Amino acid sequence: MTKRTKGVLLINLGTPDSPSVGDVRPYLSQFLNDPRVIDVPWLWRKILVNLFIVPFRAPKSAVVYKKLWTDNGSPLLYYGKIVRELLEKALGGDYRVHLAMRYKNPSIPDALEEMRKQNYDEIIVVTMFPQYASATTGSAFDEVMRITRRWWVIPEIKFVCQYYDHPTFIRGQIERGKTYDLSSYDHFLFSYHGLPERQVEKVHHNESCDTYRCVTEVNDQNKFCYRATCYATTRLIAEGLGIAEKDYTVCFQSRLNQRWVRPFSDDVVVSCAKKGMKRILVFSPAFTADCLETIIEIGEEYQDIFKEHGGEKVQLVESLNDHPLWIECLKDLVVTA
């Protein structure tokens, strides 16, 4: 019997090719024109994104990306390449690992074309989003299926949907937290990327999360609810670190308007400062690689607003990046898929 060959496709959100306006603009355009990201009628989305959001946002975003950029380029892509190499080594000779970004480069179409030429017996698709959301995991899977359905030969394809409670993923977050003196902080934030409330409630057929107890438990009705899995991840990390429920807040960042999931992270930071807290430690368990949302938004912007309102230090807990437990987690997700 011939040996089965297996290809692994790792997918993260994406990054501009450079911090220039000329590269940020097409990145934002591809990202925001995704119907799973901005889920409004096609014509309204095209007008909103291409005539209003991108032209005004691209120059401002380029300034922020320039602050983020390092000698190694985009941190998201830099760590993605390292993780790809480490995971392929950990998996051994039966697997080949490929990296793609949902938006821009390396693109999913290019990565899949390379995989098609390899003629794998099996393809395992793993996104770097621990908690399922239609705008992230759903969009990545949608793109993979859009491309592979055109292939003449379609191999066995497996999708790893979410792993918000995977023991090794949680252990990695706990180990990151342990590098800080927890007793020196007044409060802890678990900040997740925000989503429009309507996208979260679509999982419940437009019923409220209150109906399904999403803040307190994961059950058969809410197991794909982003809010429910974010809170579940938080409970596991807090328990592992011995952080009492009264000492932490789950919050959501990067909102575009007031109709996104609450509480908003920046509002919580201000509230902590106004309560007299001086030092807060912020975990970001929705991000497996440091990026604009962690390094700049939490590490710099939240620091500024915290200090402005009387606080002293907002300390970001680094993402898993290339942590050995992250590689171990990914390996287990692949081999058990």
C-alpha positions as CSV (number, residue, x, y, z in Angstrom):
1,M,0.0,0.0,0.0
2,T,1.4,3.4,-1.0
3,K,2.1,5.9,1.8
4,R,-0.5,8.6,2.2
5,T,0.8,12.1,1.7
6,K,-0.7,14.9,3.8
7,G,-0.7,18.7,3.3
8,V,-1.5,21.1,6.1
9,L,-2.7,24.6,5.3
10,L,-2.3,27.2,8.1
11,I,-4.4,30.3,7.6
12,N,-4.2,33.6,9.4
13,L,-6.1,36.9,8.7
14,G,-3.6,38.8,6.7
15,T,-1.3,41.8,6.4
16,P,-0.4,44.4,3.8
17,D,2.7,43.7,1.8
18,S,4.2,46.9,3.2
19,P,3.1,49.8,5.4
20,S,2.8,52.1,2.4
21,V,-0.6,53.5,1.5
22,G,-0.4,51.8,-1.8
23,D,-0.2,48.4,-0.2
24,V,-2.5,49.1,2.7
25,R,-5.3,50.3,0.4
26,P,-5.7,46.9,-1.5
27,Y,-5.4,45.0,1.7
28,L,-8.3,46.9,3.3
29,S,-10.3,46.7,0.2
30,Q,-10.0,42.9,0.0
31,F,-10.7,42.5,3.7
32,L,-13.7,44.8,4.0
33,N,-15.3,43.7,0.7
34,D,-15.6,40.2,2.2
35,P,-19.4,39.6,2.6
36,R,-18.6,37.7,5.8
37,V,-16.8,40.7,7.3
38,I,-19.3,43.4,6.4
39,D,-22.5,41.4,6.0
40,V,-24.7,43.9,4.3
41,P,-26.3,43.8,0.7
42,W,-23.7,43.7,-2.1
43,L,-24.3,47.2,-3.5
44,W,-24.4,48.9,-0.2
45,R,-21.1,47.2,0.9
46,K,-19.4,48.2,-2.4
47,I,-20.4,51.9,-1.9
48,L,-19.6,51.9,1.8
49,V,-16.2,50.2,1.5
50,N,-14.9,51.6,-1.8
51,L,-16.2,55.1,-1.6
52,F,-16.0,55.9,2.0
53,I,-14.1,53.5,4.3
54,V,-11.0,52.6,2.3
55,P,-10.2,56.0,0.8
56,F,-10.3,57.7,4.2
57,R,-9.0,54.8,6.3
58,A,-6.0,53.7,4.2
59,P,-3.8,56.7,4.9
60,K,-4.5,56.6,8.6
61,S,-3.9,52.8,8.8
62,A,-0.7,53.2,6.9
63,V,0.7,55.4,9.6
64,V,-0.2,52.8,12.2
65,Y,1.3,49.9,10.2
66,K,4.6,51.9,9.9
67,K,4.8,51.9,13.7
68,L,4.1,48.1,13.7
69,W,6.6,47.2,11.0
70,T,10.0,45.8,12.1
71,D,13.2,44.8,10.3
72,N,11.5,41.4,9.8
73,G,8.4,43.1,8.3
74,S,4.9,42.3,9.5
75,P,5.0,40.4,12.9
76,L,2.0,38.4,11.8
77,L,3.7,37.1,8.7
78,Y,7.1,36.8,10.5
79,Y,5.7,34.5,13.1
80,G,3.5,32.7,10.6
81,K,6.6,31.6,8.7
82,I,8.4,30.5,11.8
83,V,5.4,28.5,13.0
84,R,5.1,26.8,9.6
85,E,8.7,25.6,9.7
86,L,8.5,24.5,13.4
87,L,5.2,22.6,12.8
88,E,6.5,20.8,9.7
89,K,9.5,19.7,11.7
90,A,7.3,18.6,14.6
91,L,4.9,16.6,12.3
92,G,7.7,14.7,10.6
93,G,8.1,13.4,7.0
94,D,4.5,12.4,6.4
95,Y,3.3,16.1,6.3
96,R,4.1,19.2,4.4
97,V,2.9,22.5,5.9
98,H,1.9,25.5,3.9
99,L,1.0,29.1,5.1
100,A,-1.6,31.4,3.7
101,M,-3.3,34.6,4.6
102,R,-7.0,35.2,4.1
103,Y,-6.2,38.6,2.7
104,K,-3.2,39.5,0.6
105,N,0.0,37.4,0.6
106,P,0.9,34.6,0.8
107,S,-2.6,34.1,-0.6
108,I,-4.9,31.1,-0.2
109,P,-5.3,30.6,-4.0
110,D,-1.5,30.5,-4.4
111,A,-1.0,28.2,-1.4
112,L,-3.7,25.8,-2.6
113,E,-2.4,25.8,-6.2
114,E,1.0,24.7,-4.8
115,M,-0.8,22.0,-2.7
116,R,-2.8,20.8,-5.8
117,K,0.4,20.2,-7.7
118,Q,1.7,18.2,-4.7
119,N,-1.2,15.8,-5.3
120,Y,-1.8,15.2,-1.6
121,D,-4.1,12.4,-0.5
122,E,-5.3,14.5,2.4
123,I,-5.4,18.2,3.2
124,I,-5.9,19.5,6.7
125,V,-7.0,23.2,7.0
126,V,-6.2,24.9,10.3
127,T,-6.9,28.6,10.9
128,M,-5.1,30.5,13.6
129,F,-8.4,31.7,15.1
130,P,-9.1,29.7,18.3
131,Q,-12.7,30.9,18.6
132,Y,-15.0,30.4,15.6
133,A,-16.5,33.4,13.9
134,S,-18.0,33.6,10.5
135,A,-15.9,36.7,9.7
136,T,-12.6,34.8,10.4
137,T,-12.8,31.0,10.4
138,G,-15.9,30.9,8.3
139,S,-14.5,33.2,5.7
140,A,-11.2,31.2,5.4
141,F,-13.1,27.9,5.0
142,D,-15.4,29.5,2.5
143,E,-12.4,30.6,0.4
144,V,-10.8,27.2,0.5
145,M,-14.0,25.5,-0.6
146,R,-14.5,28.1,-3.4
147,I,-11.2,27.2,-4.9
148,T,-11.0,23.5,-4.3
149,R,-14.5,22.8,-5.7
150,R,-13.1,23.7,-9.1
151,W,-10.4,21.1,-9.0
152,W,-10.8,18.0,-11.2
153,V,-9.4,15.8,-8.4
154,I,-10.5,16.8,-4.9
155,P,-8.6,15.0,-2.2
156,E,-10.0,14.4,1.3
157,I,-10.1,17.8,3.0
158,K,-10.5,18.2,6.8
159,F,-11.3,21.5,8.5
160,V,-10.3,22.2,12.1
161,C,-13.1,24.6,13.2
162,Q,-12.1,25.9,16.6
163,Y,-10.0,25.0,19.6
164,Y,-10.8,27.7,22.2
165,D,-10.6,25.1,25.0
166,H,-7.8,22.9,23.7
167,P,-5.7,22.0,26.8
168,T,-2.4,22.8,25.2
169,F,-3.6,26.1,23.8
170,I,-4.8,27.0,27.3
171,R,-1.5,25.9,28.8
172,G,0.3,28.2,26.4
173,Q,-1.7,31.1,27.5
174,I,-1.2,30.3,31.2
175,E,2.6,30.0,30.6
176,R,2.6,33.4,29.0
177,G,0.8,34.8,32.0
178,K,3.1,33.2,34.5
179,T,6.0,35.3,33.1
180,Y,4.5,38.3,34.9
181,D,4.1,38.9,38.6
182,L,0.3,38.7,38.8
183,S,0.2,40.0,42.4
184,S,1.5,43.4,41.1
185,Y,-1.6,44.1,39.0
186,D,-4.8,45.6,40.1
187,H,-7.0,44.0,37.4
188,F,-6.8,41.7,34.4
189,L,-8.4,42.2,31.0
190,F,-9.1,39.4,28.5
191,S,-9.5,41.4,25.3
192,Y,-10.9,39.7,22.2
193,H,-11.4,41.2,18.8
194,G,-14.9,42.6,18.5
195,L,-17.7,41.7,16.1
196,P,-21.0,43.3,15.3
197,E,-23.7,42.1,17.7
198,R,-25.9,41.0,14.7
199,Q,-23.1,38.6,13.5
200,V,-22.9,36.9,16.9
201,E,-26.7,36.6,17.2
202,K,-27.0,35.0,13.7
203,V,-25.5,31.9,15.3
204,H,-28.7,31.8,17.5
205,H,-31.1,32.5,14.6
206,N,-31.1,36.1,15.8
207,E,-32.0,35.4,19.3
208,S,-30.1,37.0,22.2
209,C,-27.0,35.4,23.8
210,D,-28.9,35.8,27.1
211,T,-31.3,33.1,25.9
212,Y,-28.4,30.6,25.7
213,R,-26.4,31.6,28.7
214,C,-23.4,32.4,26.5
215,V,-21.6,34.4,29.2
216,T,-21.6,31.5,31.7
217,E,-21.4,28.3,29.7
218,V,-20.9,26.5,26.4
219,N,-23.7,24.1,25.4
220,D,-25.1,22.4,22.4
221,Q,-27.0,25.5,21.3
222,N,-24.2,28.1,21.6
223,K,-21.0,26.0,20.9
224,F,-20.3,28.1,17.8
225,C,-21.1,31.5,19.5
226,Y,-18.1,33.7,19.5
227,R,-19.1,35.4,22.8
228,A,-19.6,32.0,24.5
229,T,-16.3,30.6,23.4
230,C,-14.4,33.8,24.3
231,Y,-15.8,33.6,27.8
232,A,-15.0,29.9,28.0
233,T,-11.4,30.5,27.0
234,T,-11.2,33.2,29.7
235,R,-12.5,31.0,32.4
236,L,-10.0,28.3,31.7
237,I,-7.0,30.7,31.6
238,A,-8.1,32.5,34.8
239,E,-8.6,29.2,36.6
240,G,-5.2,28.0,35.6
241,L,-3.6,31.3,36.9
242,G,-5.7,31.4,40.0
243,I,-7.3,34.7,39.0
244,A,-10.7,35.2,40.8
245,E,-13.7,36.2,38.7
246,K,-14.0,39.5,40.4
247,D,-10.5,40.4,39.4
248,Y,-10.9,40.1,35.6
249,T,-13.1,41.5,32.8
250,V,-13.8,40.0,29.4
251,C,-14.0,42.7,26.8
252,F,-13.9,43.3,23.0
253,Q,-11.7,45.7,21.1
254,S,-11.4,47.3,17.6
255,R,-15.1,48.2,17.3
256,L,-16.3,50.2,14.3
257,N,-19.5,51.5,15.9
258,Q,-21.6,51.2,19.1
259,R,-23.5,48.1,17.8
260,W,-20.6,45.8,18.4
261,V,-20.2,43.2,21.2
262,R,-19.8,44.8,24.6
263,P,-18.1,45.7,26.9
264,F,-15.6,47.6,24.8
265,S,-12.0,47.2,25.8
266,D,-11.1,50.9,25.7
267,D,-14.1,51.8,27.9
268,V,-13.0,49.1,30.4
269,V,-9.5,50.6,30.4
270,V,-10.9,54.0,31.2
271,S,-13.2,52.6,33.9
272,C,-10.3,50.8,35.6
273,A,-8.3,54.1,35.7
274,K,-11.2,56.0,37.1
275,K,-11.6,53.4,39.8
276,G,-8.0,54.2,40.9
277,M,-6.3,51.2,39.5
278,K,-2.7,51.8,38.5
279,R,-1.6,48.6,36.8
280,I,-3.6,46.2,34.5
281,L,-2.5,43.1,32.7
282,V,-4.1,42.4,29.3
283,F,-4.4,39.0,27.7
284,S,-5.5,38.7,24.0
285,P,-6.4,35.0,23.5
286,A,-8.1,35.5,20.2
287,F,-4.8,36.5,18.6
288,T,-2.2,33.7,18.3
289,A,0.4,36.0,16.8
290,D,1.1,39.6,17.8
291,C,-0.2,42.1,15.4
292,L,-1.5,45.6,15.1
293,E,-4.4,44.9,17.5
294,T,-2.1,43.7,20.2
295,I,1.2,45.6,19.8
296,I,-0.3,49.0,18.9
297,E,-3.9,49.0,20.0
298,I,-3.4,47.4,23.4
299,G,0.3,48.0,24.0
300,E,0.3,51.7,22.9
301,E,-3.2,53.1,22.5
302,Y,-4.6,51.6,25.7
303,Q,-1.5,52.7,27.6
304,D,-2.1,56.3,26.5
305,I,-5.8,56.4,27.5
306,F,-5.1,54.6,30.8
307,K,-2.4,57.1,31.7
308,E,-4.6,60.0,30.5
309,H,-7.3,59.0,33.1
310,G,-4.9,58.4,36.0
311,G,-3.5,54.9,35.5
312,E,0.1,54.0,35.2
313,K,0.7,50.8,33.2
314,V,-1.1,48.7,30.7
315,Q,1.0,45.5,30.2
316,L,0.3,43.3,27.2
317,V,0.7,39.6,27.6
318,E,2.4,38.5,24.4
319,S,0.6,36.2,22.0
320,L,1.7,32.6,21.6
321,N,3.7,33.6,18.5
322,D,6.3,30.7,18.2
323,H,5.9,29.3,21.8
324,P,6.6,25.5,21.9
325,L,3.2,24.8,23.4
326,W,1.6,26.6,20.4
327,I,3.4,24.3,18.1
328,E,2.4,21.3,20.2
329,C,-1.2,22.4,20.1
330,L,-1.1,22.8,16.3
331,K,0.5,19.4,15.9
332,D,-2.3,17.7,18.0
333,L,-5.0,19.5,16.0
334,V,-3.5,18.2,12.8
335,V,-2.9,14.6,13.7
336,T,-6.3,14.2,15.4
337,A,-8.2,15.9,12.6
